[in-house]
Amino acid sequence: MVMDRSFPLPNGRRCSFLLCALCALLLLARPAPAMEAVRQALSLCAETIVPSLFPFLVVSSLLTSLAPLTRMEKLLSPLMRPLFRLSGSAAAVLLLGFTGGYPVGVRTAVALYGEGRLSQRETLRLLSFCNNSGPGFLLGVVGVGVFHSAAAGLVLYAVHIAAALLVGLVFRFYSGGEHAPAAAQSARQSAENASLPQLFTNAVTGSFFAVLNICAFVLFFMIALRLLSYTGLLHLLAAALTALLSPFGMTEALSTALLAGMLELSTGAACLQGAPLTAGTAALSAFLLGWGGLSVHCQSMLFLLERQLPCGTYFAGKLLQGVFSAVLAYVVFGMLL
């Protein structure tokens, strides 16, 4: 009788298990870097994420519950349908997505879908371009903090909006998804019949737990980046990327910022501090802002998975927005500088 000596887990789970075991050993052997990453992440959450996101999450929840969306749909559908093949209700989601920052747009779109005000097809189209960076992060952190120029942040914000709208125009041709969510009518009636105190308490408590989940992902990715840096993997990846893109002016510092920002946006922005404002650095910043970072995507997936919505159009839209943003920023700053 031949014994099966193979590892009992599938390949994907096997790799994940080995990676988690390696991380556990690193944390046990050198806990100090991870502890410092947690302190920095908690500071970021306390000083930036919670103050900027929590109010917008509460307001967006109340707006989707209280707004006269039927009237808005009639008023704005002549604009939204020809451009994006979306109902007028989606205009409120876009506005909140452009002003509230990540992941307010996704949360609001999914809320409207859950209430039966958007079909699944419309929701998937909307998810491709409704989740965007807020003006506070773009002007304060990137404009002033990175490039020491509020005007640069304002131009980047305009590029960010333009790229998102271009993605919306592309995804107007998307035809996947069902026409309506399950139990849409009953969900809409339940939302309309809820009392004002119930809506208010649901908005506050739901937003509080949403912010906690968001901060949890920020903590995780800050630790992951610190471990990558501590083991030297981040340096090796940055060196390889620099060698590949050196004809385009890529340096190791910019490669590190790109890799870090692909995972966690605020860390990538911190790595860019001190970089000169050129068409190339503006394009790199615009790409990271358009992409959003894996941490933001995990935050957004919390809401998508809650309603069992597929994530494909969301990820494709964010990647396409990053590319559009980089191209637009390179052209615009090339003319301005």
ABEGO torsion letter per residue (X at the ends): XBBBABBABBAAAAAAAAAAAAAAAAAAABAAAAAAAAAAAAAAAAAAAAAAAAAAAAAAAAAAAABBAAAAAAAAAAAAAAAAGBBAAAAAAAAAAAAAEOAAAAAAAAAAAAAGABBAAAAAAAAAAABBBBAAAAAAAAAAAAAGBAAAAAAAAAAAAAAAAAAAAAAAABABEBABBBGAAAAAAAAAABBAAAAAAAAAAAAAAAAAAAAAAAAAAAAAAAAAAAAGAAAAAAAAAAAAAAAAGBBAAAAAAAAAAAABAAAAAAAABGBBBBAAAAAAAAAAAAAGEAAAAAAAAAAAAAAGBBAAAAAAAAAAAAAAAAAAAAAAAAAAX
